[in-house]
């Protein structure tokens, strides 16, 4: 069929039909449904507009003006009817029978609860408290010396780079003062070891900040840091404590593994991994969370580097210790089967109500 004739016949058939449709709508929902039949993606007028590209150039302007004029009439009629429905609803509310104030009130809304990250953080701290650790806290805005230098970070370590950490300018501070948002809760380790003498076993938790942002990393996340310093502490003590922690958090029969890794403030260092809870028989080898390895890193750990002990005025010839750090979000994701870390910070009540 000739597109020009098809558009002309379509506009002619339009007539006053749309006005009758709008007038028959008794609610805003019905009115919007009627509008969608005309102007929606598959609406009658929209289909006519799609034919404009096939109309000869000498007739395109005239037909285009006619189609647009009809579209404007539809929009104006829709807005007018929408105001009428709104006014009618308002009038009905005003003329309705007043509320009976003597009737019983509505039942109170359900009580809120702790955020899942707070629940997991407290559970982790309680677990280590049961293992003999005391809980300590530290500041989120920290000196570079407590965050890096005293933890034996080399001056050129990537973590000290401006692209990896959030540095803070403090008004009135000395020109050489370097302050940042802490990148880990290990600053508590430095503060506690500088104030107290061994033996000590301390665990701490709180927010930390790094320039990461993907499905398994967030610029702000929560971390648990723990350490134990005493005479004759060995890697066997570290494995025993962390294996007990993993079994309490993930089940008595959970499989764990320790693999060598490097951290400036421990020697030797290791990673503790647990089996990936997101892998299934159908996704085996193709899981986007564990990247097909079947393992997920839970925490980093190792024997406290002698240089860290010396920086905190602890005799490294007499005392040894171990330390570990883990992300609360990673534990929560494993515990509840959450594949994307970002949903933990979106504050969607539908998500939070599940915990």
N, C-alpha and C positions, 0 to 999 in steps of 0.2 A: 504493500500500500504506500502511496505517496506520503512522505513524512509531513509535508505541509498540510495536506488534507487531513491526515490523522490528528495533527495538533489542533487544527481548526474545529474538527468534529468533537474532539475531546473537550475543548473549551466550551463549545456550544452545549454539550451534554452536562457540563458542570452546573450551568444555570444557577438556581437558588437552592440546589440540593444541600450544599454545605450549611446554609443557614438553618434549614430544617433539622439537620443532624445535630447542630450545636444547640438549638432550642430544645431538642428532645433529651439532651443530656441532663440528668438530674443530680449529678455529683461531679466534682472536679476530676475524679478518676475517669468517669465516662466521657467527659469533655476532652480530656487529653488523649483518650483512646480514639475518639472521633477525629481529632486533629492529626494523629499519627497515620490514620487511613488516607489522609489527603496529602500531608507534607512529610511523612516519614520516609525512610530510605526506600521503601517499596510502595509509597503512596501514589495515588492517581496523578496528582499534579507533578510529582517528582519524575514519574515515568515520561510525562510529556516533555519536561525540561531536558531529559536525556536525548530526545529526538532532535534537539536544536542543531546538533552538529551535522545532521544530514540534510538540513534545510538549505536551499540555494542561497547564496550570499545576498542576492537582491531582495529576498523576502525575510531574511533572518532578523533584521532590526524590527520590522513591524510585528512579526510574530513574537519576538522576544518581549517587546513592550506589552503585548496583550497577555502573555503568560505571567509576567511580573505583576501586572495590574490585578490579575485574578489572585495571585499569591498574596498580595497586599490586602485585598478584600477579605480573604480567608483569615489572615492574621488579625486584622481589625475586628472581624466578627468574633474570633476566638477570644481576644482580650476583653471585648465588651461582655461576652457571656460569662467569662471567668469572674469579672467584677460583680455581675448579677448574682452568681452563685455564692460568692463571698459575702455579699450584702445580705442575702437570704439566710445564710448560715448564722451570721452575726445577729440578725433580727430574731431568729429562732432561739438563740441562746438567751437574748435579753427578755423574750416573752415567755420563756419556759418557766415551769414551776420552780420556785426557789429551793435550794438545798435544805434539807431538814438537819439543822445543826445539832439536834438531839440524838441523831443516829451515831452508832459507834464509829470511831475513826478507822482508817485503813491500818492494816497490820504493818509494823515497821519493816523497812527494807532489810534484806539479809546483811549481816555484819560482814565487814571486810576481813581480810586476812593478810598475812605477811606475803610479800613478793616471793616467787619461787627461788630467786637468787638469795634472798635473805634466809629463807628456810634452809637451803643447801649450805650456805656459809655457816650458819649456826650449828648445823649437824656435823660439818667437818670439824669445827672448833671443838664441839663436844666430844667427838671421837678422839682427837688428840689430847683433850683434857683427861679423858679416861685412861689414856696411855701414859699419863704423868706429866704432860706439858702444861705450863701456865700460859695465860692469854695476856698479850700486851698490845698496845696500839701506838701508832705513830702518825706524823703529819703527812698530808698529801702534797704540800708545797715544801720542797726539800732543798738543802744545799747540795751542790754538785759533789762535795767531798763525801757526804754520807751516802749519796746515791751511786757514785761511781768510784772515786779515788780510794776510799777505805775498803772497798770491795775488790780491790786489785784489778780494776779495769785499766787497760793501757790507754794512754791519752788519745791514741788514734783508733780506738775500738769503734766499730760502726754505730753502736748504740749511743755514743756521745755525739753523733752527727746531728746537725740542725734538722735534717729531714726525718729523723727517727724519733726525736723527743720534742716535747713542748717546753721551750725555755721561757722563763718569766722575767720581766723587768720590774724590779722592786724600787719604787720611788724612795729616794733618800738613802739607799744602800750604797756602800762603797763602790767605786767604779770597777774594781776587780771581783766583786761578788757575783758568783754565778749560781742562779736559782732556777729550778725547773719543777714541773709536775712530775712526781716520782714515777719512774718507769716500772717499778716493782716494789713489793713490800719488804724487800731485803734491807731497806733503810732502817727498819725496826731492829734487825739483827745487829747492825752497827751500833745503834743507840743503846740497846740492852747490854751488849758485850762491853761497851765503853763505860757503863754505869755499874755493872755488877761483876763479881768474880765467880769463876766456875766452882762447883758444878751448876749448870743451868740448862733447862729445857723449856723453850719458849715458842709459842705459835702466835701468829698475828694475821689479821685479815683487813681488807679494805679496798678502795678503788685505786686503780693505777691507770696510767695514760701513755699510749704509744700511737704512732701514726700508722695504724693498720685499719683496713676496712674491707671485709669480704664476708662470705658466709660463715667462716670460722673465726674471724677476728673483728674486734671493735676498737675504735679509738679510745674508748673508756671501757674498762672491764674490771672485774674484781679478782683479787688474788689472795691466796693463803700462803704465808711464808712460815717456815718452822726451822728450828735448829736445836741441836743438843751438843754441849761442850762439857767434857769431863776427862778424867785420866783413862787411858787405854780404850777409847772409843774406836771401833773398827767399822769397816764397810758391812760386816755381818749384822751389826746393830741397825744400820740404816736399812738393810733389806728386810730385817725382821719387823721393824716398825712400819715400813711402807706396805709390806705385804699384808700385815694385819689391818691397815687402813683400807686397802683395796678390797679385802674380803668383807669388811664391815659395810663398805659403801655399795659394792656391786654383787655381793653374794659369796657364800663360803667357798663355792667351787669355781670362782672366776679365774681365768688364766691370765697371768701377768708375765711380763718379761722386762729385764733390765738390759739396756744396750748402751755401749759407750757413747759419750757425747762430751762436748766442750763447753764449759762455762768459766769465765775468768776467775770467779771467786771460789771455785772448788777444784780439787785435784786428788784422785780422779773424779770425773763427772759421768753422769749416766742419765738416761731417760727411762721413765717407767711407762710402759704401754699396757693397755688392757684390750681384750677382744672388741672389735667393732660391733656395736649393737644394731647398726643400721643395715649390715650385710644380711642378705637372704640367699636362698639357693638360686633364685633367679638373677640376683644382682652380683653374685660372687665374681670377684675379679673386675667388676665394673661399678663399684660403689663410689659416688662422687665425694662422699665425706671422707672415707679412709683412702680414696684413690686406688682401690683394689688391693691394698696391702693386708686387709683383714685385721689391722691393728690401729688403735688410736692412742696418740700420745696424751698422757694424763698429767705428768709433772716432770720437772727436771730436778736432779738431786746430785749429791756427791759429798766427798769429804771436804770440810772447810779448809781452804788454802791457808798454809802457814802465814802468808803475808797479811791475810785478813785478821788473823789472831794478833799478829804483831802490831798492826795499825790500831787495834783496840786495847793494846797494852796487856795482852795475855801471852804467857810464856808458851810458845809453840813447841818447845822441847818437852814440856811436861804435859800439856793438854792437847787433845785432839777433839774433833767433833764432826758432825755431819749436818747438812742443811738441805732443804727441799723447798720448792715453790710450785704451786699449781693454780690454774685458773678456775674460779668458781663456775663460770659459764660452761667450761668444758665438762665439768663434772655434772652440772645440771642437764646438759644436752645428752650425755650418756645415760643419766638416770631416767629421764623422761622421754627419750627418743626424739629430741628436737633437732632437726637437720640444719637449721639456719639460726645463727646466733642473734641476728638482728631482731627477730620477733620478741626477744626478751626485753627489748628497750622501746618497743612500739606502744606499750601500754594499752593494748586492745583488751577490753574487759572479757570478751569471748574467749580469748586465749588464757588470761590470768585466772578466770573462774574455774579452769580445769585442775588447778593445783590447790 
